[in-house]
Amino acid sequence: MYMDGGNFRRTARHLGVHHQSVINWVNEHVEDLPEAPVPEEVEVIEMDELYTFITEKTESTS
């Protein structure tokens, strides 16, 4: 549930546990994940978040 966008407290309320338990479960899961692949050479960099931020700012001021 946390990985699908819920926060720790909301997930904990839904499961009927303390939010610290959810935090501990997420941290344990993260430790078991493999390392993210890193490309040796980067050809294209996409700056989607920056584009979205700038677009929203310019649309709201128009």
Number of C-alpha atoms within 10 A of each C-alpha: 13 14 9 6 8 11 14 18 17 14 19 19 11 9 12 9 12 13 17 12 13 20 17 11 11 14 11 11 10 11 9 8 8 7 8 6 6 7 7 6 6 7 6 6 6 7 8 9 9 10 11 11 10 12 11 11 11 10 8 8 6 5
